[in-house]
Amino acid sequence: MLGADPGPLVREALDAVLTRAGFAAGPPTEISVTLVDDAAVHGLNREWRGQDKPTNILSFPMAALRPGDAPGPLLGDLVLARETCAREAAAEGKPPADHFRHLLVHGTLHLLGHDHEEDGEADAMEALEIAILAGLGIPDPYADDGEDDDHEPNGEQVTR
């Protein structure tokens, strides 16, 4: 799906988010990115969110930030389900690398305090995602394609 080394895609996506958030690329903060199978994400989603199902990405922020807050030395952890990511990309006709980077952007925004629980927050987060992805050469994943399905990543922020 992503090749032998997804590291360059991870760095590209995270740098794009952090740069857009006003931090120089490679700020003094650490983000852990772990790629696992659906079963592992299912277990984490059940344990941390009470959701007995897999999801595409989970964000575990180290601290509760608000958008614009500077991160500490550890921003948090992102756990991405490879199988779900591949399945979603295929179902939506997207290049897997583009969907992967979209999920990383979405998850990192959660680490930085963005959320989509309320309409205003969701609109702001979506607009920010679209702008960041455009800078990566990725088309708007929320563009109306004539279908009624929801293109929102279903990954969520977890409160520790």
HELIX and SHEET records of a PDB file:
HELIX    1   1 GLY A    7  ARG A   20  1                                  14    
HELIX    2   2 ASP A   38  ARG A   49  1                                  12    
HELIX    3   3 ARG A   82  GLU A   92  1                                  11    
HELIX    4   4 PRO A   96  LEU A  111  1                                  16    
HELIX    5   5 ASP A  119  GLY A  135  1                                  17    
SHEET    1   A 4 GLU A  30  VAL A  36  0                                        
SHEET    2   A 4 LEU A  74  ALA A  81  1                                        
SHEET    3   A 4 ILE A  57  PRO A  61 -1                                        
SHEET    4   A 4 GLU A 156  GLN A 157  1                                        
END                                                                             
